[in-house]
Amino acid sequence: MTAPPLAPYRVSACNTAHDSENKIHDDAVARRFGFGGGLVPGVDVYAYMTHLPVERWGRAWLERGTAECRFVKPVYDGEIASVTATEDDAGLDLKVESRGVLCATGRAGLPVAAPAPPALDTFPDTAERRSRPPADEASLAPGTWLGIEPLRVTPEMAAQYLADVRESAALYQTLGLVHPVIILRTCNWALNRNVVLGPWMHVGSRIENFAAARIGDALAVRARITANYEHKGHRF
């Protein structure tokens, strides 16, 4: 039986990072860069996108699903973000639109079998830096390993994240599962907890899930800088 098409998912976007160190989320600073106000964090836009894969595949997507997302235009606080999916045999093509503008694109899939995760010992256990140097070619040189202090996900924290991203799917609470937004946010922490950054933007991510994280788990990140370059006047 063919599954019915997924209805658009609409959410009132919320800038959860107004007061963060990254001033691209501050209204005044963002306007100086030509934006209409503080940007809703990319991780939260990704959170909106995950609703439809979870609606289609449920817990299985959290356990072995894949995703890619690319943020092309800002989503602003208080605006409606509409997530739509076009489905084919290989998965879902995702779009996020707001104010009549395409803001993000993505792709989600569900492999038939869970892939084998990479060996953990290929990712050195790296401590969070005690003192953060400025972000530059030396502090973020290719090959550099970064880590964070493990994050224990409490029920209160999990509930707050669900409220922040306006998540309506029930399985996170009924099954005691961690929302993917928390996992991708800890990946950002591998940068901003180890170097001092100016205003910066999350432009995209590629995700492969190997297990569903549960409330009470401790999440750690082991990250390696793969490249450091300039493109069209921007530093990546």
Order of alpha helices (4+ residues) and beta strands (2+ residues): beta-alpha-alpha-alpha-beta-beta-beta-beta-beta-beta-alpha-alpha-alpha-beta-beta-beta-beta-beta
